[in-house]
Amino acid sequence: MSTHNSTLVDQVQSADRRSLVELAAKDLNHQGGIFCPSPKADMKLWNSHPKVYLDVGRTGEAKCPYCGTVYRLKAGEHFGAGH
């Protein structure tokens, strides 16, 4: 068995076609995160699992551990939480 390092997006595209949600920096809260389930993901059953905080601002993308939805910043978008 070979080890393959893939991005979260690659896993989503190959695994059962889970959702990919591209976000603008303005879609994130002041700490750089978003909650899943989210209306941004066009989820029909928005309350299908517990609310989870995902830190998208830190790495540019995050994957929900419950539903597998990947949230990532759109190309060219950057989150900068200045203090």
PDB file of N, CA, C and O in Angstrom:
ATOM      1  N   MET A   1       0.846  -1.169   0.000  1.00  0.00           N
ATOM      2  CA  MET A   1       0.000   0.000   0.000  1.00  0.00           C
ATOM      3  C   MET A   1       0.894   1.235   0.000  1.00  0.00           C
ATOM      4  O   MET A   1       1.762   1.374   0.862  1.00  0.00           O
ATOM      5  N   SER A   2       0.689   2.120  -0.949  1.00  0.00           N
ATOM      6  CA  SER A   2       1.522   3.305  -1.024  1.00  0.00           C
ATOM      7  C   SER A   2       0.861   4.456  -0.260  1.00  0.00           C
ATOM      8  O   SER A   2      -0.362   4.551  -0.161  1.00  0.00           O
ATOM      9  N   THR A   3       1.707   5.305   0.265  1.00  0.00           N
ATOM     10  CA  THR A   3       1.203   6.470   0.975  1.00  0.00           C
ATOM     11  C   THR A   3       1.044   7.598  -0.015  1.00  0.00           C
ATOM     12  O   THR A   3       1.959   7.905  -0.779  1.00  0.00           O
ATOM     13  N   HIS A   4      -0.120   8.214   0.001  1.00  0.00           N
ATOM     14  CA  HIS A   4      -0.396   9.308  -0.927  1.00  0.00           C
ATOM     15  C   HIS A   4      -0.866  10.515  -0.148  1.00  0.00           C
ATOM     16  O   HIS A   4      -1.907  10.478   0.509  1.00  0.00           O
ATOM     17  N   ASN A   5      -0.095  11.585  -0.223  1.00  0.00           N
ATOM     18  CA  ASN A   5      -0.481  12.823   0.451  1.00  0.00           C
ATOM     19  C   ASN A   5      -1.306  13.645  -0.524  1.00  0.00           C
ATOM     20  O   ASN A   5      -0.798  14.109  -1.544  1.00  0.00           O
ATOM     21  N   SER A   6      -2.562  13.819  -0.210  1.00  0.00           N
ATOM     22  CA  SER A   6      -3.417  14.625  -1.077  1.00  0.00           C
ATOM     23  C   SER A   6      -4.057  15.736  -0.264  1.00  0.00           C
ATOM     24  O   SER A   6      -4.158  15.655   0.960  1.00  0.00           O
ATOM     25  N   THR A   7      -4.481  16.760  -0.957  1.00  0.00           N
ATOM     26  CA  THR A   7      -5.147  17.857  -0.263  1.00  0.00           C
ATOM     27  C   THR A   7      -6.553  17.430   0.100  1.00  0.00           C
ATOM     28  O   THR A   7      -7.058  16.419  -0.389  1.00  0.00           O
ATOM     29  N   LEU A   8      -7.173  18.206   0.954  1.00  0.00           N
ATOM     30  CA  LEU A   8      -8.556  17.918   1.321  1.00  0.00           C
ATOM     31  C   LEU A   8      -9.450  17.955   0.086  1.00  0.00           C
ATOM     32  O   LEU A   8     -10.394  17.172  -0.020  1.00  0.00           O
ATOM     33  N   VAL A   9      -9.159  18.853  -0.842  1.00  0.00           N
ATOM     34  CA  VAL A   9      -9.973  18.962  -2.045  1.00  0.00           C
ATOM     35  C   VAL A   9      -9.872  17.694  -2.882  1.00  0.00           C
ATOM     36  O   VAL A   9     -10.883  17.221  -3.400  1.00  0.00           O
ATOM     37  N   ASP A  10      -8.681  17.137  -3.023  1.00  0.00           N
ATOM     38  CA  ASP A  10      -8.521  15.888  -3.773  1.00  0.00           C
ATOM     39  C   ASP A  10      -9.316  14.757  -3.134  1.00  0.00           C
ATOM     40  O   ASP A  10      -9.930  13.951  -3.834  1.00  0.00           O
ATOM     41  N   GLN A  11      -9.304  14.697  -1.815  1.00  0.00           N
ATOM     42  CA  GLN A  11     -10.060  13.663  -1.113  1.00  0.00           C
ATOM     43  C   GLN A  11     -11.544  13.812  -1.374  1.00  0.00           C
ATOM     44  O   GLN A  11     -12.254  12.824  -1.559  1.00  0.00           O
ATOM     45  N   VAL A  12     -12.010  15.047  -1.390  1.00  0.00           N
ATOM     46  CA  VAL A  12     -13.431  15.296  -1.620  1.00  0.00           C
ATOM     47  C   VAL A  12     -13.815  14.900  -3.034  1.00  0.00           C
ATOM     48  O   VAL A  12     -14.855  14.273  -3.237  1.00  0.00           O
ATOM     49  N   GLN A  13     -13.002  15.252  -4.007  1.00  0.00           N
ATOM     50  CA  GLN A  13     -13.344  14.970  -5.399  1.00  0.00           C
ATOM     51  C   GLN A  13     -13.323  13.478  -5.695  1.00  0.00           C
ATOM     52  O   GLN A  13     -14.077  13.011  -6.549  1.00  0.00           O
ATOM     53  N   SER A  14     -12.490  12.736  -5.017  1.00  0.00           N
ATOM     54  CA  SER A  14     -12.412  11.311  -5.305  1.00  0.00           C
ATOM     55  C   SER A  14     -13.299  10.457  -4.429  1.00  0.00           C
ATOM     56  O   SER A  14     -13.722   9.380  -4.852  1.00  0.00           O
ATOM     57  N   ALA A  15     -13.586  10.893  -3.250  1.00  0.00           N
ATOM     58  CA  ALA A  15     -14.379  10.084  -2.262  1.00  0.00           C
ATOM     59  C   ALA A  15     -15.866  10.045  -2.512  1.00  0.00           C
ATOM     60  O   ALA A  15     -15.891   9.669  -1.340  1.00  0.00           O
ATOM     61  N   ASP A  16     -16.713  10.058  -2.763  1.00  0.00           N
ATOM     62  CA  ASP A  16     -18.131  10.087  -2.991  1.00  0.00           C
ATOM     63  C   ASP A  16     -18.698  11.482  -3.265  1.00  0.00           C
ATOM     64  O   ASP A  16     -19.840  11.778  -2.913  1.00  0.00           O
ATOM     65  N   ARG A  17     -17.903  12.315  -3.881  1.00  0.00           N
ATOM     66  CA  ARG A  17     -18.372  13.613  -4.366  1.00  0.00           C
ATOM     67  C   ARG A  17     -19.012  14.477  -3.278  1.00  0.00           C
ATOM     68  O   ARG A  17     -20.081  15.054  -3.481  1.00  0.00           O
ATOM     69  N   ARG A  18     -18.374  14.557  -2.166  1.00  0.00           N
ATOM     70  CA  ARG A  18     -18.866  15.449  -1.118  1.00  0.00           C
ATOM     71  C   ARG A  18     -18.786  16.895  -1.586  1.00  0.00           C
ATOM     72  O   ARG A  18     -18.200  17.176  -2.631  1.00  0.00           O
ATOM     73  N   SER A  19     -19.356  17.792  -0.843  1.00  0.00           N
ATOM     74  CA  SER A  19     -19.411  19.202  -1.225  1.00  0.00           C
ATOM     75  C   SER A  19     -18.091  19.924  -1.037  1.00  0.00           C
ATOM     76  O   SER A  19     -17.315  19.639  -0.125  1.00  0.00           O
ATOM     77  N   LEU A  20     -17.870  20.862  -1.929  1.00  0.00           N
ATOM     78  CA  LEU A  20     -16.764  21.802  -1.831  1.00  0.00           C
ATOM     79  C   LEU A  20     -17.383  23.185  -1.852  1.00  0.00           C
ATOM     80  O   LEU A  20     -18.130  23.516  -2.772  1.00  0.00           O
ATOM     81  N   VAL A  21     -17.083  23.994  -0.852  1.00  0.00           N
ATOM     82  CA  VAL A  21     -17.634  25.336  -0.746  1.00  0.00           C
ATOM     83  C   VAL A  21     -16.484  26.324  -0.814  1.00  0.00           C
ATOM     84  O   VAL A  21     -15.600  26.321   0.043  1.00  0.00           O
ATOM     85  N   GLU A  22     -16.497  27.166  -1.830  1.00  0.00           N
ATOM     86  CA  GLU A  22     -15.471  28.191  -1.957  1.00  0.00           C
ATOM     87  C   GLU A  22     -16.000  29.478  -1.329  1.00  0.00           C
ATOM     88  O   GLU A  22     -17.128  29.897  -1.590  1.00  0.00           O
ATOM     89  N   LEU A  23     -15.164  30.094  -0.501  1.00  0.00           N
ATOM     90  CA  LEU A  23     -15.564  31.247   0.298  1.00  0.00           C
ATOM     91  C   LEU A  23     -14.734  32.474  -0.024  1.00  0.00           C
ATOM     92  O   LEU A  23     -13.561  32.368  -0.380  1.00  0.00           O
ATOM     93  N   ALA A  24     -15.346  33.625   0.101  1.00  0.00           N
ATOM     94  CA  ALA A  24     -14.610  34.885   0.092  1.00  0.00           C
ATOM     95  C   ALA A  24     -14.140  35.133   1.526  1.00  0.00           C
ATOM     96  O   ALA A  24     -14.733  34.615   2.472  1.00  0.00           O
ATOM     97  N   ALA A  25     -13.097  35.909   1.686  1.00  0.00           N
ATOM     98  CA  ALA A  25     -12.592  36.209   3.030  1.00  0.00           C
ATOM     99  C   ALA A  25     -13.678  36.856   3.886  1.00  0.00           C
ATOM    100  O   ALA A  25     -13.712  36.647   5.099  1.00  0.00           O
ATOM    101  N   LYS A  26     -14.563  37.637   3.273  1.00  0.00           N
ATOM    102  CA  LYS A  26     -15.634  38.305   4.018  1.00  0.00           C
ATOM    103  C   LYS A  26     -16.670  37.323   4.559  1.00  0.00           C
ATOM    104  O   LYS A  26     -17.455  37.684   5.435  1.00  0.00           O
ATOM    105  N   ASP A  27     -16.689  36.073   4.050  1.00  0.00           N
ATOM    106  CA  ASP A  27     -17.615  35.054   4.537  1.00  0.00           C
ATOM    107  C   ASP A  27     -17.189  34.479   5.885  1.00  0.00           C
ATOM    108  O   ASP A  27     -17.996  33.858   6.577  1.00  0.00           O
ATOM    109  N   LEU A  28     -15.933  34.683   6.259  1.00  0.00           N
ATOM    110  CA  LEU A  28     -15.414  34.151   7.521  1.00  0.00           C
ATOM    111  C   LEU A  28     -15.725  35.108   8.659  1.00  0.00           C
ATOM    112  O   LEU A  28     -15.889  36.310   8.447  1.00  0.00           O
ATOM    113  N   ASN A  29     -15.805  34.562   9.874  1.00  0.00           N
ATOM    114  CA  ASN A  29     -16.020  35.442  11.024  1.00  0.00           C
ATOM    115  C   ASN A  29     -14.712  36.167  11.360  1.00  0.00           C
ATOM    116  O   ASN A  29     -13.705  35.960  10.683  1.00  0.00           O
ATOM    117  N   HIS A  30     -14.714  36.995  12.373  1.00  0.00           N
ATOM    118  CA  HIS A  30     -13.539  37.812  12.699  1.00  0.00           C
ATOM    119  C   HIS A  30     -12.315  37.005  13.123  1.00  0.00           C
ATOM    120  O   HIS A  30     -11.204  37.533  13.161  1.00  0.00           O
ATOM    121  N   GLN A  31     -12.515  35.728  13.439  1.00  0.00           N
ATOM    122  CA  GLN A  31     -11.394  34.864  13.814  1.00  0.00           C
ATOM    123  C   GLN A  31     -10.934  33.991  12.650  1.00  0.00           C
ATOM    124  O   GLN A  31      -9.981  33.225  12.793  1.00  0.00           O
ATOM    125  N   GLY A  32     -11.601  34.097  11.500  1.00  0.00           N
ATOM    126  CA  GLY A  32     -11.198  33.324  10.331  1.00  0.00           C
ATOM    127  C   GLY A  32     -11.917  32.001  10.185  1.00  0.00           C
ATOM    128  O   GLY A  32     -11.445  31.117   9.470  1.00  0.00           O
ATOM    129  N   GLY A  33     -13.035  31.853  10.838  1.00  0.00           N
ATOM    130  CA  GLY A  33     -13.732  30.572  10.791  1.00  0.00           C
ATOM    131  C   GLY A  33     -15.129  30.667  10.217  1.00  0.00           C
ATOM    132  O   GLY A  33     -15.650  31.744   9.927  1.00  0.00           O
ATOM    133  N   ILE A  34     -15.712  29.488  10.068  1.00  0.00           N
ATOM    134  CA  ILE A  34     -17.092  29.343   9.614  1.00  0.00           C
ATOM    135  C   ILE A  34     -17.664  28.119  10.323  1.00  0.00           C
ATOM    136  O   ILE A  34     -16.921  27.233  10.745  1.00  0.00           O
ATOM    137  N   PHE A  35     -18.967  28.078  10.449  1.00  0.00           N
ATOM    138  CA  PHE A  35     -19.605  26.927  11.075  1.00  0.00           C
ATOM    139  C   PHE A  35     -20.212  26.013  10.018  1.00  0.00           C
ATOM    140  O   PHE A  35     -20.713  26.478   8.994  1.00  0.00           O
ATOM    141  N   CYS A  36     -20.165  24.732  10.270  1.00  0.00           N
ATOM    142  CA  CYS A  36     -20.831  23.734   9.443  1.00  0.00           C
ATOM    143  C   CYS A  36     -21.796  22.996  10.361  1.00  0.00           C
ATOM    144  O   CYS A  36     -21.434  22.666  11.490  1.00  0.00           O
ATOM    145  N   PRO A  37     -22.982  22.736   9.914  1.00  0.00           N
ATOM    146  CA  PRO A  37     -23.604  23.023   8.628  1.00  0.00           C
ATOM    147  C   PRO A  37     -23.736  24.529   8.398  1.00  0.00           C
ATOM    148  O   PRO A  37     -23.856  25.317   9.336  1.00  0.00           O
ATOM    149  N   SER A  38     -23.708  24.903   7.101  1.00  0.00           N
ATOM    150  CA  SER A  38     -23.746  26.301   6.723  1.00  0.00           C
ATOM    151  C   SER A  38     -24.663  26.524   5.529  1.00  0.00           C
ATOM    152  O   SER A  38     -24.713  25.694   4.621  1.00  0.00           O
ATOM    153  N   PRO A  39     -25.382  27.629   5.525  1.00  0.00           N
ATOM    154  CA  PRO A  39     -26.183  27.964   4.341  1.00  0.00           C
ATOM    155  C   PRO A  39     -25.303  28.160   3.105  1.00  0.00           C
ATOM    156  O   PRO A  39     -25.774  27.993   1.980  1.00  0.00           O
ATOM    157  N   LYS A  40     -24.037  28.512   3.302  1.00  0.00           N
ATOM    158  CA  LYS A  40     -23.102  28.671   2.180  1.00  0.00           C
ATOM    159  C   LYS A  40     -22.913  27.362   1.433  1.00  0.00           C
ATOM    160  O   LYS A  40     -22.581  27.364   0.247  1.00  0.00           O
ATOM    161  N   ALA A  41     -23.119  26.252   2.112  1.00  0.00           N
ATOM    162  CA  ALA A  41     -22.950  24.934   1.501  1.00  0.00           C
ATOM    163  C   ALA A  41     -24.226  24.456   0.822  1.00  0.00           C
ATOM    164  O   ALA A  41     -24.271  23.342   0.299  1.00  0.00           O
ATOM    165  N   ASP A  42     -25.262  25.290   0.826  1.00  0.00           N
ATOM    166  CA  ASP A  42     -26.544  24.939   0.214  1.00  0.00           C
ATOM    167  C   ASP A  42     -27.068  23.611   0.758  1.00  0.00           C
ATOM    168  O   ASP A  42     -27.567  22.764   0.018  1.00  0.00           O
ATOM    169  N   MET A  43     -26.938  23.458   2.072  1.00  0.00           N
ATOM    170  CA  MET A  43     -27.378  22.222   2.712  1.00  0.00           C
ATOM    171  C   MET A  43     -28.888  22.228   2.881  1.00  0.00           C
ATOM    172  O   MET A  43     -29.447  23.146   3.481  1.00  0.00           O
ATOM    173  N   LYS A  44     -29.532  21.231   2.365  1.00  0.00           N
ATOM    174  CA  LYS A  44     -30.984  21.122   2.465  1.00  0.00           C
ATOM    175  C   LYS A  44     -31.388  20.814   3.912  1.00  0.00           C
ATOM    176  O   LYS A  44     -32.349  21.381   4.432  1.00  0.00           O
ATOM    177  N   LEU A  45     -30.657  19.926   4.539  1.00  0.00           N
ATOM    178  CA  LEU A  45     -30.906  19.593   5.942  1.00  0.00           C
ATOM    179  C   LEU A  45     -29.821  20.261   6.778  1.00  0.00           C
ATOM    180  O   LEU A  45     -28.888  19.610   7.248  1.00  0.00           O
ATOM    181  N   TRP A  46     -29.962  21.571   6.953  1.00  0.00           N
ATOM    182  CA  TRP A  46     -28.916  22.339   7.599  1.00  0.00           C
ATOM    183  C   TRP A  46     -28.633  21.901   9.027  1.00  0.00           C
ATOM    184  O   TRP A  46     -27.583  22.229   9.580  1.00  0.00           O
ATOM    185  N   ASN A  47     -29.545  21.175   9.620  1.00  0.00           N
ATOM    186  CA  ASN A  47     -29.315  20.722  10.990  1.00  0.00           C
ATOM    187  C   ASN A  47     -29.044  19.225  11.046  1.00  0.00           C
ATOM    188  O   ASN A  47     -29.416  18.563  12.016  1.00  0.00           O
ATOM    189  N   SER A  48     -28.404  18.688  10.023  1.00  0.00           N
ATOM    190  CA  SER A  48     -28.195  17.248   9.938  1.00  0.00           C
ATOM    191  C   SER A  48     -27.094  16.724  10.866  1.00  0.00           C
ATOM    192  O   SER A  48     -27.007  15.515  11.080  1.00  0.00           O
ATOM    193  N   HIS A  49     -26.272  17.582  11.410  1.00  0.00           N
ATOM    194  CA  HIS A  49     -25.261  17.153  12.381  1.00  0.00           C
ATOM    195  C   HIS A  49     -24.964  18.310  13.324  1.00  0.00           C
ATOM    196  O   HIS A  49     -25.379  19.439  13.061  1.00  0.00           O
ATOM    197  N   PRO A  50     -24.254  18.048  14.418  1.00  0.00           N
ATOM    198  CA  PRO A  50     -23.941  19.122  15.364  1.00  0.00           C
ATOM    199  C   PRO A  50     -23.150  20.250  14.700  1.00  0.00           C
ATOM    200  O   PRO A  50     -22.407  20.018  13.746  1.00  0.00           O
ATOM    201  N   LYS A  51     -23.312  21.439  15.198  1.00  0.00           N
ATOM    202  CA  LYS A  51     -22.600  22.609  14.683  1.00  0.00           C
ATOM    203  C   LYS A  51     -21.117  22.483  15.008  1.00  0.00           C
ATOM    204  O   LYS A  51     -20.743  22.227  16.153  1.00  0.00           O
ATOM    205  N   VAL A  52     -20.270  22.665  13.988  1.00  0.00           N
ATOM    206  CA  VAL A  52     -18.828  22.509  14.133  1.00  0.00           C
ATOM    207  C   VAL A  52     -18.139  23.785  13.654  1.00  0.00           C
ATOM    208  O   VAL A  52     -18.466  24.305  12.587  1.00  0.00           O
ATOM    209  N   TYR A  53     -17.196  24.285  14.432  1.00  0.00           N
ATOM    210  CA  TYR A  53     -16.411  25.452  14.035  1.00  0.00           C
ATOM    211  C   TYR A  53     -15.213  24.985  13.229  1.00  0.00           C
ATOM    212  O   TYR A  53     -14.465  24.110  13.667  1.00  0.00           O
ATOM    213  N   LEU A  54     -15.030  25.567  12.052  1.00  0.00           N
ATOM    214  CA  LEU A  54     -13.910  25.206  11.184  1.00  0.00           C
ATOM    215  C   LEU A  54     -13.031  26.434  10.966  1.00  0.00           C
ATOM    216  O   LEU A  54     -13.520  27.488  10.561  1.00  0.00           O
ATOM    217  N   ASP A  55     -11.746  26.297  11.231  1.00  0.00           N
ATOM    218  CA  ASP A  55     -10.792  27.395  11.103  1.00  0.00           C
ATOM    219  C   ASP A  55     -10.228  27.425   9.686  1.00  0.00           C
ATOM    220  O   ASP A  55      -9.178  26.842   9.416  1.00  0.00           O
ATOM    221  N   VAL A  56     -10.922  28.100   8.798  1.00  0.00           N
ATOM    222  CA  VAL A  56     -10.507  28.189   7.396  1.00  0.00           C
ATOM    223  C   VAL A  56      -9.384  29.211   7.233  1.00  0.00           C
ATOM    224  O   VAL A  56      -8.508  29.029   6.387  1.00  0.00           O
ATOM    225  N   GLY A  57      -9.394  30.266   8.016  1.00  0.00           N
ATOM    226  CA  GLY A  57      -8.422  31.340   7.894  1.00  0.00           C
ATOM    227  C   GLY A  57      -6.986  30.917   8.117  1.00  0.00           C
ATOM    228  O   GLY A  57      -6.074  31.517   7.547  1.00  0.00           O
ATOM    229  N   ARG A  58      -6.765  29.915   8.918  1.00  0.00           N
ATOM    230  CA  ARG A  58      -5.396  29.501   9.246  1.00  0.00           C
ATOM    231  C   ARG A  58      -4.680  28.856   8.058  1.00  0.00           C
ATOM    232  O   ARG A  58      -3.542  29.215   7.753  1.00  0.00           O
ATOM    233  N   THR A  59      -5.334  27.914   7.392  1.00  0.00           N
ATOM    234  CA  THR A  59      -4.668  27.183   6.301  1.00  0.00           C
ATOM    235  C   THR A  59      -5.291  27.430   4.936  1.00  0.00           C
ATOM    236  O   THR A  59      -4.740  27.012   3.917  1.00  0.00           O
ATOM    237  N   GLY A  60      -6.429  28.101   4.908  1.00  0.00           N
ATOM    238  CA  GLY A  60      -7.096  28.348   3.634  1.00  0.00           C
ATOM    239  C   GLY A  60      -8.190  27.358   3.315  1.00  0.00           C
ATOM    240  O   GLY A  60      -8.979  27.582   2.397  1.00  0.00           O
ATOM    241  N   GLU A  61      -8.252  26.253   4.064  1.00  0.00           N
ATOM    242  CA  GLU A  61      -9.327  25.282   3.885  1.00  0.00           C
ATOM    243  C   GLU A  61      -9.489  24.426   5.129  1.00  0.00           C
ATOM    244  O   GLU A  61      -8.560  24.275   5.923  1.00  0.00           O
ATOM    245  N   ALA A  62     -10.679  23.869   5.284  1.00  0.00           N
ATOM    246  CA  ALA A  62     -10.974  22.997   6.418  1.00  0.00           C
ATOM    247  C   ALA A  62     -12.083  22.035   6.017  1.00  0.00           C
ATOM    248  O   ALA A  62     -12.941  22.368   5.200  1.00  0.00           O
ATOM    249  N   LYS A  63     -12.057  20.841   6.597  1.00  0.00           N
ATOM    250  CA  LYS A  63     -13.029  19.794   6.272  1.00  0.00           C
ATOM    251  C   LYS A  63     -13.869  19.461   7.500  1.00  0.00           C
ATOM    252  O   LYS A  63     -13.342  19.244   8.591  1.00  0.00           O
ATOM    253  N   CYS A  64     -15.179  19.425   7.302  1.00  0.00           N
ATOM    254  CA  CYS A  64     -16.075  19.065   8.393  1.00  0.00           C
ATOM    255  C   CYS A  64     -15.913  17.582   8.722  1.00  0.00           C
ATOM    256  O   CYS A  64     -15.988  16.740   7.826  1.00  0.00           O
ATOM    257  N   PRO A  65     -15.692  17.252   9.999  1.00  0.00           N
ATOM    258  CA  PRO A  65     -15.515  15.850  10.377  1.00  0.00           C
ATOM    259  C   PRO A  65     -16.803  15.029  10.312  1.00  0.00           C
ATOM    260  O   PRO A  65     -16.748  13.799  10.300  1.00  0.00           O
ATOM    261  N   TYR A  66     -17.950  15.684  10.271  1.00  0.00           N
ATOM    262  CA  TYR A  66     -19.223  14.967  10.219  1.00  0.00           C
ATOM    263  C   TYR A  66     -19.674  14.662   8.799  1.00  0.00           C
ATOM    264  O   TYR A  66     -19.949  13.509   8.468  1.00  0.00           O
ATOM    265  N   CYS A  67     -19.752  15.687   7.959  1.00  0.00           N
ATOM    266  CA  CYS A  67     -20.331  15.488   6.625  1.00  0.00           C
ATOM    267  C   CYS A  67     -19.300  15.478   5.511  1.00  0.00           C
ATOM    268  O   CYS A  67     -19.627  15.140   4.373  1.00  0.00           O
ATOM    269  N   GLY A  68     -18.055  15.844   5.818  1.00  0.00           N
ATOM    270  CA  GLY A  68     -17.007  15.820   4.808  1.00  0.00           C
ATOM    271  C   GLY A  68     -16.964  17.033   3.902  1.00  0.00           C
ATOM    272  O   GLY A  68     -16.136  17.088   2.993  1.00  0.00           O
ATOM    273  N   THR A  69     -17.835  18.011   4.124  1.00  0.00           N
ATOM    274  CA  THR A  69     -17.814  19.211   3.302  1.00  0.00           C
ATOM    275  C   THR A  69     -16.508  19.956   3.524  1.00  0.00           C
ATOM    276  O   THR A  69     -16.081  20.155   4.661  1.00  0.00           O
ATOM    277  N   VAL A  70     -15.878  20.365   2.429  1.00  0.00           N
ATOM    278  CA  VAL A  70     -14.645  21.136   2.499  1.00  0.00           C
ATOM    279  C   VAL A  70     -14.976  22.591   2.219  1.00  0.00           C
ATOM    280  O   VAL A  70     -15.622  22.917   1.223  1.00  0.00           O
ATOM    281  N   TYR A  71     -14.530  23.450   3.104  1.00  0.00           N
ATOM    282  CA  TYR A  71     -14.675  24.893   2.948  1.00  0.00           C
ATOM    283  C   TYR A  71     -13.281  25.430   2.649  1.00  0.00           C
ATOM    284  O   TYR A  71     -12.332  25.136   3.376  1.00  0.00           O
ATOM    285  N   ARG A  72     -13.153  26.223   1.571  1.00  0.00           N
ATOM    286  CA  ARG A  72     -11.846  26.797   1.272  1.00  0.00           C
ATOM    287  C   ARG A  72     -12.009  28.206   0.718  1.00  0.00           C
ATOM    288  O   ARG A  72     -13.046  28.571   0.165  1.00  0.00           O
ATOM    289  N   LEU A  73     -10.948  28.979   0.887  1.00  0.00           N
ATOM    290  CA  LEU A  73     -10.948  30.332   0.351  1.00  0.00           C
ATOM    291  C   LEU A  73     -10.813  30.268  -1.164  1.00  0.00           C
ATOM    292  O   LEU A  73     -10.069  29.444  -1.696  1.00  0.00           O
ATOM    293  N   LYS A  74     -11.536  31.140  -1.853  1.00  0.00           N
ATOM    294  CA  LYS A  74     -11.431  31.235  -3.308  1.00  0.00           C
ATOM    295  C   LYS A  74     -10.020  31.656  -3.674  1.00  0.00           C
ATOM    296  O   LYS A  74      -9.319  32.269  -2.869  1.00  0.00           O
ATOM    297  N   ALA A  75      -9.609  31.330  -4.880  1.00  0.00           N
ATOM    298  CA  ALA A  75      -8.293  31.714  -5.370  1.00  0.00           C
ATOM    299  C   ALA A  75      -8.124  33.234  -5.253  1.00  0.00           C
ATOM    300  O   ALA A  75      -9.003  33.997  -5.654  1.00  0.00           O
ATOM    301  N   GLY A  76      -7.004  33.656  -4.709  1.00  0.00           N
ATOM    302  CA  GLY A  76      -6.721  35.065  -4.548  1.00  0.00           C
ATOM    303  C   GLY A  76      -7.258  35.685  -3.274  1.00  0.00           C
ATOM    304  O   GLY A  76      -6.921  36.826  -2.957  1.00  0.00           O
ATOM    305  N   GLU A  77      -8.090  34.958  -2.533  1.00  0.00           N
ATOM    306  CA  GLU A  77      -8.640  35.469  -1.263  1.00  0.00           C
ATOM    307  C   GLU A  77      -7.661  35.164  -0.132  1.00  0.00           C
ATOM    308  O   GLU A  77      -7.060  34.091  -0.086  1.00  0.00           O
ATOM    309  N   HIS A  78      -7.514  36.112   0.766  1.00  0.00           N
ATOM    310  CA  HIS A  78      -6.641  35.938   1.925  1.00  0.00           C
ATOM    311  C   HIS A  78      -7.348  36.464   3.151  1.00  0.00           C
ATOM    312  O   HIS A  78      -8.029  37.489   3.103  1.00  0.00           O
ATOM    313  N   PHE A  79      -7.180  35.756   4.247  1.00  0.00           N
ATOM    314  CA  PHE A  79      -7.736  36.201   5.510  1.00  0.00           C
ATOM    315  C   PHE A  79      -6.619  36.766   6.344  1.00  0.00           C
ATOM    316  O   PHE A  79      -5.622  36.086   6.589  1.00  0.00           O
ATOM    317  N   GLY A  80      -6.762  37.986   6.782  1.00  0.00           N
ATOM    318  CA  GLY A  80      -5.745  38.604   7.619  1.00  0.00           C
ATOM    319  C   GLY A  80      -6.373  39.205   8.845  1.00  0.00           C
ATOM    320  O   GLY A  80      -6.936  40.299   8.787  1.00  0.00           O
ATOM    321  N   ALA A  81      -6.285  38.504   9.955  1.00  0.00           N
ATOM    322  CA  ALA A  81      -6.849  39.006  11.212  1.00  0.00           C
ATOM    323  C   ALA A  81      -5.762  39.827  11.900  1.00  0.00           C
ATOM    324  O   ALA A  81      -4.964  39.300  12.674  1.00  0.00           O
ATOM    325  N   GLY A  82      -5.744  41.086  11.614  1.00  0.00           N
ATOM    326  CA  GLY A  82      -4.739  41.947  12.226  1.00  0.00           C
ATOM    327  C   GLY A  82      -5.138  42.372  13.629  1.00  0.00           C
ATOM    328  O   GLY A  82      -6.314  42.597  13.911  1.00  0.00           O
ATOM    329  N   HIS A  83      -4.169  42.475  14.484  1.00  0.00           N
ATOM    330  CA  HIS A  83      -4.422  42.918  15.856  1.00  0.00           C
ATOM    331  C   HIS A  83      -3.769  44.250  16.076  1.00  0.00           C
ATOM    332  O   HIS A  83      -3.857  44.809  17.169  1.00  0.00           O
TER     333      HIS A  83
END
